[in-house]
């Protein structure tokens, strides 16, 4: 059954369907499959961009340990968890995943053909299917853990190779806000899970707490971008 389920889950025809096997070990293997596929696309895309676009260099975005970990929580909750519990339709989740993936093009903060993060964008594409399938399989917690763990592991590898400077926090205000917003979004997903899956009545005013935190957090982040 494990071999058959692995073959079925690897088949591109099933990439918008829940996993046949939802054991932690199987999900881990599928996560590695999709992410190594992403690494191949990233390598090919970065090399193509370097050879085709004059004066192109892969953007180096400062990432702290706290930001790398909290990004997994925030991105999974916003772009996959919330769409899963609001709709549950794979095409809706695919759509929000595409928005998340395209956003990686603009990681440098500068909109120019010479600065777009083509490699990061291509790397994120296979992850869309991994997260979509993991959430629809009822294992969203694993998608969050794998995403954050992958970010942390690769950041540590880059730091160990001297490709990046490692720090727990780069920008105190920015990183702390991201951590708080990540916790707020995960709390929203948890409330939706309790309501949709556990069929428990949740007072809608509970949602106001994380929503207010997100609005205030976004306000401070945008204010900082406008001022600087």
KELUM-565556 format. One record per residue: residue in three letters; x, y, z of N, C-alpha, C, CB in turn. Coordinates in steps of 0.02 Angstrom, whole numbers, plus 50000, padded with zeros to 5 digits. Glycine has a CB too. Layout:
<rs>
[r "ALA",[X,Y,Z],[X,Y,Z],[X,Y,Z],[X,Y,Z]]
...
</rs>
This chain:
<rs>
[r "UNK",[50042,49940,50000],[50000,50000,50000],[50043,50062,50000],[49953,50000,50061]]
[r "UNK",[50099,50062,50038],[50142,50121,50042],[50173,50136,49974],[50196,50110,50094]]
[r "UNK",[50195,50082,49939],[50226,50091,49874],[50174,50116,49824],[50257,50025,49849]]
[r "UNK",[50115,50087,49825],[50062,50109,49779],[50041,50181,49793],[50002,50062,49784]]
[r "UNK",[50034,50197,49857],[50014,50265,49874],[50068,50316,49855],[49999,50271,49950]]
[r "UNK",[50131,50296,49860],[50185,50341,49840],[50183,50354,49765],[50253,50310,49859]]
[r "UNK",[50171,50301,49726],[50167,50309,49653],[50107,50352,49634],[50162,50240,49619]]
[r "UNK",[50051,50343,49668],[49992,50382,49653],[50002,50456,49671],[49931,50355,49690]]
[r "UNK",[50036,50467,49727],[50047,50536,49748],[50099,50572,49706],[50069,50537,49821]]
[r "UNK",[50144,50535,49674],[50193,50565,49630],[50164,50581,49561],[50253,50518,49622]]
[r "UNK",[50110,50549,49544],[50078,50559,49479],[50050,50630,49474],[50022,50506,49467]]
[r "UNK",[50073,50670,49425],[50048,50739,49418],[49973,50745,49412],[50080,50771,49357]]
[r "UNK",[49940,50692,49390],[49866,50693,49384],[49833,50701,49453],[49841,50629,49351]]
[r "UNK",[49869,50684,49505],[49841,50686,49573],[49865,50746,49614],[49857,50623,49610]]
[r "UNK",[49899,50793,49582],[49930,50847,49619],[49881,50899,49647],[49979,50882,49576]]
[r "UNK",[49818,50894,49629],[49767,50938,49659],[49722,50899,49706],[49726,50972,49604]]
[r "UNK",[49742,50838,49721],[49702,50795,49766],[49739,50783,49831],[49686,50728,49731]]
[r "UNK",[49703,50766,49885],[49736,50750,49948],[49783,50690,49939],[49684,50735,50003]]
[r "UNK",[49832,50685,49984],[49878,50628,49982],[49841,50563,49999],[49936,50639,50031]]
[r "UNK",[49861,50509,49966],[49831,50444,49981],[49856,50417,50048],[49848,50394,49925]]
[r "UNK",[49917,50435,50065],[49947,50414,50128],[49964,50477,50168],[50010,50369,50116]]
[r "UNK",[49938,50483,50228],[49949,50544,50267],[49992,50532,50329],[49882,50573,50289]]
[r "UNK",[50032,50478,50328],[50078,50467,50383],[50132,50521,50381],[50110,50396,50380]]
[r "UNK",[50161,50536,50439],[50212,50589,50443],[50271,50573,50398],[50235,50598,50515]]
[r "UNK",[50293,50510,50396],[50349,50491,50355],[50335,50501,50280],[50367,50418,50369]]
[r "UNK",[50275,50483,50259],[50256,50491,50189],[50252,50566,50171],[50189,50456,50175]]
[r "UNK",[50222,50606,50215],[50218,50677,50202],[50288,50709,50199],[50176,50712,50256]]
[r "UNK",[50332,50684,50241],[50401,50710,50241],[50435,50694,50174],[50442,50679,50299]]
[r "UNK",[50426,50633,50150],[50456,50614,50086],[50426,50655,50029],[50445,50539,50073]]
[r "UNK",[50361,50666,50031],[50330,50706,49978],[50353,50779,49982],[50253,50703,49985]]
[r "UNK",[50364,50804,50042],[50391,50871,50050],[50460,50878,50018],[50394,50890,50123]]
[r "UNK",[50502,50828,50030],[50569,50828,50000],[50564,50824,49924],[50611,50770,50027]]
[r "UNK",[50519,50783,49899],[50510,50776,49827],[50493,50843,49795],[50455,50724,49811]]
[r "UNK",[50442,50876,49821],[50421,50940,49792],[50475,50994,49799],[50356,50963,49824]]
[r "UNK",[50509,50994,49856],[50559,51047,49867],[50623,51035,49827],[50575,51051,49940]]
[r "UNK",[50642,50973,49817],[50700,50960,49774],[50683,50975,49701],[50724,50887,49782]]
[r "UNK",[50621,50964,49682],[50598,50985,49616],[50603,51061,49610],[50526,50960,49603]]
[r "UNK",[50585,51095,49664],[50590,51168,49665],[50662,51191,49659],[50560,51195,49728]]
[r "UNK",[50709,51155,49691],[50780,51174,49687],[50805,51168,49616],[50821,51129,49734]]
[r "UNK",[50783,51116,49581],[50803,51108,49510],[50778,51166,49468],[50776,51040,49482]]
[r "UNK",[50714,51184,49478],[50685,51240,49441],[50721,51306,49458],[50610,51246,49455]]
[r "UNK",[50737,51314,49522],[50772,51375,49544],[50840,51380,49511],[50779,51376,49620]]
[r "UNK",[50877,51325,49510],[50943,51324,49480],[50940,51340,49405],[50977,51256,49491]]
[r "UNK",[50894,51308,49370],[50887,51319,49298],[50864,51390,49284],[50838,51269,49268]]
[r "UNK",[50815,51414,49323],[50788,51481,49312],[50840,51535,49326],[50728,51492,49354]]
[r "UNK",[50877,51528,49380],[50928,51578,49397],[50983,51581,49345],[50959,51562,49466]]
[r "UNK",[51003,51522,49320],[51056,51521,49269],[51031,51550,49203],[51080,51449,49258]]
[r "UNK",[50968,51537,49187],[50939,51564,49125],[50935,51641,49130],[50870,51534,49112]]
[r "UNK",[50911,51665,49188],[50905,51738,49197],[50974,51771,49194],[50872,51753,49264]]
[r "UNK",[51025,51740,49223],[51092,51768,49222],[51121,51772,49152],[51138,51726,49266]]
[r "UNK",[51104,51721,49111],[51132,51719,49043],[51092,51761,48993],[51135,51648,49019]]
[r "UNK",[51028,51774,49007],[50985,51809,48960],[50979,51884,48976],[50916,51778,48959]]
[r "UNK",[50974,51900,49040],[50963,51969,49061],[51030,52003,49076],[50916,51973,49122]]
[r "UNK",[51045,52056,49041],[51108,52092,49051],[51111,52121,49121],[51116,52147,48998]]
[r "UNK",[51168,52112,49153],[51181,52141,49219],[51135,52113,49273],[51175,52216,49216]]
[r "UNK",[51110,52052,49263],[51067,52022,49314],[51108,51986,49366],[51016,51974,49281]]
[r "UNK",[51089,51994,49428],[51120,51956,49483],[51065,51935,49530],[51174,51998,49520]]
[r "UNK",[51071,51875,49557],[51020,51849,49602],[51013,51895,49663],[51037,51777,49624]]
[r "UNK",[50953,51921,49677],[50945,51966,49734],[50961,51932,49800],[50875,51994,49736]]
[r "UNK",[50997,51968,49842],[51013,51943,49909],[50969,51978,49960],[51088,51954,49925]]
[r "UNK",[50921,51942,49986],[50873,51972,50033],[50895,51955,50105],[50801,51946,50020]]
[r "UNK",[50904,52005,50147],[50923,51992,50217],[50868,51953,50254],[50938,52057,50254]]
[r "UNK",[50885,51896,50280],[50836,51853,50315],[50866,51833,50382],[50817,51791,50272]]
[r "UNK",[50829,51845,50435],[50850,51824,50501],[50819,51757,50518],[50831,51877,50555]]
[r "UNK",[50845,51726,50570],[50819,51660,50591],[50746,51667,50612],[50861,51632,50650]]
[r "UNK",[50730,51719,50649],[50661,51728,50672],[50614,51739,50613],[50656,51788,50720]]
[r "UNK",[50637,51777,50563],[50595,51790,50505],[50585,51727,50462],[50625,51846,50462]]
[r "UNK",[50639,51688,50455],[50634,51626,50416],[50583,51578,50445],[50702,51592,50411]]
[r "UNK",[50582,51573,50511],[50536,51527,50544],[50465,51554,50544],[50558,51513,50616]]
[r "UNK",[50457,51618,50562],[50389,51647,50565],[50357,51651,50496],[50392,51717,50597]]
[r "UNK",[50398,51657,50443],[50371,51661,50375],[50333,51597,50358],[50427,51672,50324]]
[r "UNK",[50359,51540,50381],[50324,51477,50368],[50255,51476,50400],[50365,51419,50394]]
[r "UNK",[50250,51501,50460],[50185,51504,50495],[50137,51552,50459],[50194,51526,50568]]
[r "UNK",[50162,51612,50445],[50120,51664,50416],[50097,51646,50345],[50157,51731,50414]]
[r "UNK",[50143,51625,50303],[50126,51611,50233],[50080,51550,50227],[50189,51599,50193]]
[r "UNK",[50093,51499,50266],[50050,51440,50262],[49979,51456,50286],[50079,51382,50304]]
[r "UNK",[49975,51494,50340],[49909,51511,50368],[49869,51555,50320],[49917,51546,50435]]
[r "UNK",[49901,51607,50293],[49866,51655,50251],[49847,51627,50183],[49908,51717,50242]]
[r "UNK",[49896,51595,50149],[49886,51576,50080],[49860,51505,50070],[49949,51584,50043]]
[r "UNK",[49863,51464,50123],[49839,51396,50115],[49788,51376,50169],[49897,51348,50117]]
[r "UNK",[49803,51392,50232],[49758,51372,50286],[49690,51407,50282],[49790,51387,50352]]
[r "UNK",[49691,51473,50279],[49628,51510,50276],[49587,51493,50215],[49642,51585,50278]]
[r "UNK",[49616,51490,50154],[49577,51469,50095],[49549,51398,50102],[49619,51473,50033]]
[r "UNK",[49586,51354,50136],[49562,51285,50145],[49498,51284,50186],[49616,51243,50179]]
[r "UNK",[49497,51322,50241],[49438,51319,50285],[49382,51365,50263],[49459,51337,50355]]
[r "UNK",[49399,51416,50222],[49346,51459,50195],[49310,51427,50136],[49374,51526,50174]]
[r "UNK",[49349,51391,50095],[49320,51362,50034],[49330,51286,50032],[49351,51393,49973]]
[r "UNK",[49392,51266,50037],[49408,51194,50032],[49414,51170,49960],[49355,51155,50067]]
[r "UNK",[49397,51213,49912],[49402,51193,49841],[49474,51198,49818],[49355,51237,49796]]
[r "UNK",[49501,51146,49788],[49572,51148,49769],[49591,51204,49722],[49590,51083,49736]]
[r "UNK",[49545,51225,49678],[49561,51280,49632],[49567,51347,49668],[49507,51284,49577]]
[r "UNK",[49528,51355,49722],[49533,51416,49762],[49600,51418,49797],[49475,51421,49813]]
[r "UNK",[49619,51361,49826],[49684,51357,49861],[49741,51365,49811],[49690,51289,49898]]
[r "UNK",[49732,51335,49752],[49783,51343,49700],[49791,51417,49681],[49764,51302,49637]]
[r "UNK",[49736,51452,49676],[49738,51523,49659],[49775,51564,49711],[49668,51550,49651]]
[r "UNK",[49761,51553,49775],[49796,51590,49828],[49869,51569,49830],[49762,51578,49897]]
[r "UNK",[49883,51506,49814],[49952,51483,49812],[49991,51516,49756],[49955,51408,49803]]
[r "UNK",[49958,51527,49699],[49991,51561,49642],[50008,51633,49661],[49946,51559,49580]]
[r "UNK",[49962,51666,49696],[49975,51735,49719],[50036,51735,49765],[49913,51763,49757]]
[r "UNK",[50040,51687,49811],[50097,51682,49856],[50161,51670,49816],[50087,51625,49906]]
[r "UNK",[50158,51627,49766],[50217,51610,49727],[50241,51671,49686],[50202,51552,49680]]
[r "UNK",[50195,51705,49653],[50213,51764,49613],[50244,51819,49657],[50152,51791,49576]]
[r "UNK",[50220,51824,49719],[50246,51875,49764],[50321,51866,49776],[50210,51873,49831]]
[r "UNK",[50346,51805,49768],[50418,51793,49777],[50460,51829,49725],[50432,51718,49774]]
[r "UNK",[50431,51846,49668],[50468,51883,49617],[50492,51951,49643],[50425,51893,49555]]
[r "UNK",[50453,51980,49689],[50467,52048,49712],[50498,52050,49781],[50402,52088,49711]]
[r "UNK",[50534,51996,49799],[50564,51993,49866],[50616,52048,49877],[50597,51926,49875]]
[r "UNK",[50647,52071,49824],[50698,52123,49832],[50668,52191,49849],[50740,52128,49770]]
[r "UNK",[50602,52199,49836],[50569,52263,49849],[50577,52313,49792],[50596,52292,49911]]
[r "UNK",[50615,52294,49740],[50626,52338,49683],[50596,52305,49621],[50702,52353,49673]]
[r "UNK",[50550,52338,49588],[50517,52310,49530],[50557,52328,49468],[50444,52333,49524]]
[r "UNK",[50600,52284,49448],[50641,52294,49389],[50660,52225,49362],[50705,52336,49405]]
[r "UNK",[50664,52220,49296],[50678,52155,49266],[50747,52128,49288],[50676,52160,49190]]
[r "UNK",[50792,52174,49307],[50859,52152,49329],[50862,52131,49402],[50908,52208,49318]]
[r "UNK",[50808,52142,49439],[50810,52127,49511],[50757,52077,49533],[50802,52191,49550]]
[r "UNK",[50714,52055,49487],[50662,52007,49507],[50694,51940,49527],[50612,51997,49449]]
[r "UNK",[50665,51909,49578],[50691,51846,49604],[50661,51787,49566],[50677,51839,49680]]
[r "UNK",[50685,51776,49506],[50657,51723,49464],[50668,51654,49495],[50689,51725,49394]]
[r "UNK",[50727,51644,49525],[50742,51580,49556],[50696,51565,49614],[50814,51579,49579]]
[r "UNK",[50685,51616,49656],[50641,51606,49713],[50569,51592,49692],[50642,51666,49757]]
[r "UNK",[50547,51625,49639],[50480,51613,49612],[50473,51541,49588],[50465,51663,49555]]
[r "UNK",[50521,51518,49548],[50517,51450,49520],[50523,51398,49575],[50572,51440,49468]]
[r "UNK",[50564,51412,49625],[50570,51365,49681],[50503,51356,49717],[50623,51389,49730]]
[r "UNK",[50465,51410,49723],[50403,51408,49762],[50346,51371,49726],[50380,51478,49779]]
[r "UNK",[50352,51364,49659],[50296,51335,49621],[50279,51264,49644],[50313,51335,49547]]
[r "UNK",[50327,51217,49648],[50308,51150,49671],[50281,51149,49743],[50369,51104,49668]]
[r "UNK",[50303,51197,49783],[50279,51199,49853],[50204,51213,49855],[50317,51254,49893]]
[r "UNK",[50177,51247,49805],[50105,51260,49803],[50067,51194,49808],[50086,51297,49738]]
[r "UNK",[50088,51144,49769],[50053,51080,49767],[50063,51041,49832],[50077,51039,49708]]
[r "UNK",[50123,51047,49861],[50135,51012,49925],[50090,51040,49979],[50208,51019,49946]]
[r "UNK",[50087,51106,49985],[50045,51136,50037],[49971,51124,50024],[50059,51211,50042]]
[r "UNK",[49951,51132,49961],[49881,51120,49943],[49859,51050,49964],[49869,51130,49868]]
[r "UNK",[49900,51001,49947],[49882,50932,49961],[49886,50916,50035],[49927,50885,49921]]
[r "UNK",[49934,50946,50069],[49941,50933,50141],[49883,50962,50180],[50008,50962,50167]]
[r "UNK",[49863,51024,50163],[49807,51055,50198],[49742,51018,50184],[49800,51128,50176]]
[r "UNK",[49731,51000,50120],[49668,50965,50104],[49668,50894,50131],[49658,50964,50028]]
[r "UNK",[49726,50869,50151],[49730,50803,50183],[49717,50807,50258],[49798,50772,50170]]
[r "UNK",[49705,50868,50282],[49692,50877,50354],[49755,50880,50395],[49648,50823,50379]]
[r "UNK",[49812,50894,50364],[49877,50894,50399],[49911,50962,50391],[49922,50838,50372]]
[r "UNK",[49872,51015,50399],[49901,51082,50391],[49958,51096,50438],[49848,51133,50400]]
[r "UNK",[49955,51067,50498],[50008,51078,50547],[50075,51054,50519],[49993,51042,50613]]
[r "UNK",[50073,51000,50479],[50136,50974,50451],[50163,51021,50398],[50125,50903,50421]]
[r "UNK",[50118,51052,50358],[50140,51099,50307],[50175,51158,50340],[50080,51124,50266]]
[r "UNK",[50148,51182,50396],[50180,51237,50433],[50248,51216,50459],[50135,51261,50491]]
[r "UNK",[50251,51158,50491],[50314,51134,50520],[50367,51122,50466],[50302,51069,50559]]
[r "UNK",[50347,51092,50410],[50395,51078,50356],[50420,51143,50325],[50363,51033,50303]]
[r "UNK",[50374,51189,50312],[50392,51253,50281],[50442,51291,50325],[50329,51296,50270]]
[r "UNK",[50427,51297,50389],[50471,51333,50435],[50537,51296,50444],[50438,51344,50503]]
[r "UNK",[50533,51230,50448],[50594,51189,50456],[50639,51194,50395],[50576,51117,50469]]
[r "UNK",[50609,51194,50336],[50648,51201,50274],[50683,51269,50271],[50602,51192,50212]]
[r "UNK",[50645,51322,50287],[50674,51389,50288],[50733,51393,50336],[50622,51441,50308]]
[r "UNK",[50724,51366,50395],[50776,51368,50446],[50838,51328,50425],[50750,51342,50513]]
[r "UNK",[50827,51268,50399],[50882,51224,50379],[50924,51255,50324],[50855,51156,50356]]
[r "UNK",[50891,51283,50273],[50929,51312,50218],[50963,51377,50238],[50883,51325,50159]]
[r "UNK",[50933,51415,50283],[50966,51475,50307],[51029,51457,50345],[50919,51517,50351]]
[r "UNK",[51025,51405,50386],[51083,51382,50423],[51138,51356,50376],[51063,51327,50473]]
[r "UNK",[51117,51323,50322],[51165,51298,50274],[51201,51355,50239],[51131,51252,50222]]
[r "UNK",[51162,51405,50218],[51191,51464,50185],[51239,51501,50232],[51136,51512,50161]]
[r "UNK",[51218,51506,50295],[51261,51541,50344],[51325,51501,50356],[51223,51551,50411]]
[r "UNK",[51319,51435,50360],[51377,51393,50371],[51427,51396,50313],[51356,51321,50381]]
[r "UNK",[51401,51407,50252],[51444,51412,50193],[51469,51484,50182],[51405,51389,50131]]
[r "UNK",[51447,51529,50225],[51469,51598,50219],[51433,51638,50165],[51542,51600,50205]]
[r "UNK",[51376,51611,50141],[51339,51645,50088],[51292,51699,50116],[51299,51595,50048]]
[r "UNK",[51277,51693,50180],[51235,51743,50214],[51262,51756,50283],[51161,51719,50217]]
[r "UNK",[51244,51813,50309],[51261,51828,50379],[51202,51807,50422],[51277,51904,50389]]
[r "UNK",[51217,51769,50475],[51163,51743,50517],[51152,51787,50578],[51180,51671,50540]]
[r "UNK",[51090,51799,50592],[51071,51835,50653],[51002,51812,50673],[51074,51913,50642]]
[r "UNK",[50988,51814,50737],[50922,51794,50760],[50870,51844,50738],[50922,51787,50838]]
[r "UNK",[50888,51909,50743],[50843,51962,50721],[50884,52013,50682],[50807,51996,50782]]
[r "UNK",[50862,52031,50622],[50895,52082,50581],[50869,52152,50598],[50885,52068,50507]]
[r "UNK",[50804,52158,50591],[50770,52222,50604],[50719,52209,50659],[50735,52251,50538]]
[r "UNK",[50733,52236,50718],[50692,52220,50776],[50618,52231,50766],[50715,52261,50834]]
[r "UNK",[50599,52290,50742],[50529,52307,50733],[50497,52263,50680],[50521,52380,50714]]
[r "UNK",[50531,52255,50622],[50503,52216,50567],[50496,52143,50586],[50548,52223,50505]]
[r "UNK",[50547,52115,50617],[50546,52043,50633],[50495,52028,50688],[50615,52020,50656]]
[r "UNK",[50492,52071,50738],[50444,52060,50793],[50373,52065,50768],[50456,52111,50850]]
[r "UNK",[50359,52114,50724],[50292,52121,50695],[50274,52059,50655],[50289,52183,50650]]
[r "UNK",[50321,52031,50618],[50307,51971,50579],[50292,51911,50623],[50366,51955,50533]]
[r "UNK",[50327,51906,50679],[50314,51851,50726],[50244,51858,50755],[50367,51851,50782]]
[r "UNK",[50226,51918,50776],[50160,51930,50805],[50105,51916,50754],[50154,52003,50831]]
[r "UNK",[50115,51939,50692],[50066,51929,50640],[50060,51854,50622],[50083,51970,50577]]
[r "UNK",[50116,51819,50624],[50115,51747,50610],[50073,51710,50662],[50186,51718,50609]]
[r "UNK",[50082,51728,50726],[50043,51697,50780],[49969,51712,50771],[50068,51722,50849]]
[r "UNK",[49954,51775,50752],[49884,51795,50743],[49851,51755,50687],[49880,51870,50728]]
[r "UNK",[49886,51746,50631],[49856,51710,50575],[49847,51636,50591],[49899,51718,50512]]
[r "UNK",[49895,51607,50626],[49888,51536,50645],[49829,51528,50693],[49953,51510,50678]]
[r "UNK",[49819,51577,50737],[49762,51575,50782],[49696,51578,50744],[49766,51633,50833]]
[r "UNK",[49694,51619,50690],[49634,51623,50648],[49620,51555,50616],[49643,51677,50594]]
[r "UNK",[49673,51523,50591],[49664,51457,50560],[49640,51406,50611],[49730,51434,50527]]
[r "UNK",[49666,51411,50672],[49645,51364,50725],[49571,51373,50740],[49687,51375,50789]]
[r "UNK",[49548,51436,50744],[49477,51449,50756],[49434,51420,50700],[49464,51524,50764]]
[r "UNK",[49458,51429,50638],[49421,51402,50580],[49420,51326,50582],[49453,51426,50514]]
[r "UNK",[49475,51296,50603],[49479,51223,50609],[49429,51197,50661],[49550,51201,50628]]
[r "UNK",[49427,51231,50718],[49380,51211,50771],[49308,51216,50746],[49389,51255,50834]]
[r "UNK",[49294,51269,50708],[49227,51281,50684],[49207,51233,50628],[49220,51352,50659]]
[r "UNK",[49251,51223,50578],[49234,51183,50520],[49241,51108,50531],[49277,51204,50462]]
[r "UNK",[49295,51089,50563],[49311,51017,50571],[49280,50988,50634],[49386,51006,50571]]
[r "UNK",[49290,51023,50689],[49265,50999,50753],[49191,51016,50764],[49306,51027,50810]]
[r "UNK",[49165,51057,50719],[49093,51076,50722],[49074,51109,50788],[49050,51015,50711]]
[r "UNK",[49120,51148,50815],[49105,51184,50877],[49088,51257,50861],[49165,51180,50927]]
[r "UNK",[49042,51284,50898],[49021,51353,50887],[49073,51400,50916],[48951,51366,50918]]
[r "UNK",[49099,51442,50873],[49150,51491,50893],[49118,51560,50891],[49213,51487,50848]]
[r "UNK",[49124,51596,50946],[49100,51665,50948],[49139,51706,50896],[49107,51696,51019]]
[r "UNK",[49104,51736,50850],[49137,51772,50795],[49180,51829,50819],[49086,51798,50746]]
[r "UNK",[49167,51853,50879],[49207,51908,50906],[49278,51886,50922],[49174,51937,50968]]
[r "UNK",[49288,51820,50929],[49356,51795,50940],[49401,51811,50879],[49354,51719,50953]]
[r "UNK",[49370,51813,50820],[49408,51827,50760],[49433,51899,50758],[49366,51812,50698]]
[r "UNK",[49399,51943,50796],[49419,52013,50795],[49488,52024,50823],[49369,52055,50833]]
[r "UNK",[49509,51981,50870],[49574,51989,50901],[49631,51981,50851],[49583,51938,50959]]
[r "UNK",[49635,51922,50816],[49689,51915,50767],[49683,51963,50708],[49691,51844,50741]]
[r "UNK",[49620,51978,50687],[49611,52025,50631],[49637,52094,50650],[49536,52030,50612]]
[r "UNK",[49623,52117,50711],[49647,52182,50734],[49723,52183,50737],[49618,52199,50803]]
[r "UNK",[49752,52128,50760],[49826,52124,50763],[49856,52128,50693],[49847,52058,50797]]
[r "UNK",[49825,52094,50645],[49850,52096,50577],[49845,52166,50547],[49812,52046,50533]]
[r "UNK",[49789,52199,50558],[49779,52266,50530],[49830,52315,50560],[49707,52291,50544]]
[r "UNK",[49840,52311,50625],[49888,52356,50659],[49959,52340,50635],[49884,52349,50736]]
[r "UNK",[49974,52275,50629],[50041,52255,50606],[50055,52279,50536],[50048,52180,50610]]
[r "UNK",[50006,52271,50491],[50014,52293,50422],[50021,52369,50419],[49955,52270,50379]]
[r "UNK",[49985,52404,50462],[49989,52477,50463],[50060,52499,50480],[49940,52506,50514]]
[r "UNK",[50090,52469,50531],[50158,52488,50551],[50209,52469,50498],[50176,52454,50618]]
[r "UNK",[50199,52412,50465],[50245,52391,50413],[50242,52438,50353],[50230,52319,50391]]
[r "UNK",[50180,52455,50332],[50172,52501,50276],[50197,52571,50294],[50099,52504,50255]]
[r "UNK",[50187,52592,50356],[50211,52657,50377],[50286,52661,50372],[50188,52672,50449]]
[r "UNK",[50319,52607,50391],[50392,52604,50389],[50416,52607,50316],[50418,52540,50423]]
[r "UNK",[50380,52572,50271],[50400,52572,50200],[50391,52642,50170],[50357,52520,50160]]
[r "UNK",[50337,52677,50189],[50324,52743,50161],[50376,52794,50186],[50253,52767,50180]]
[r "UNK",[50393,52789,50250],[50440,52837,50279],[50511,52827,50254],[50438,52831,50355]]
[r "UNK",[50528,52763,50239],[50597,52750,50220],[50602,52729,50147],[50627,52697,50265]]
</rs>
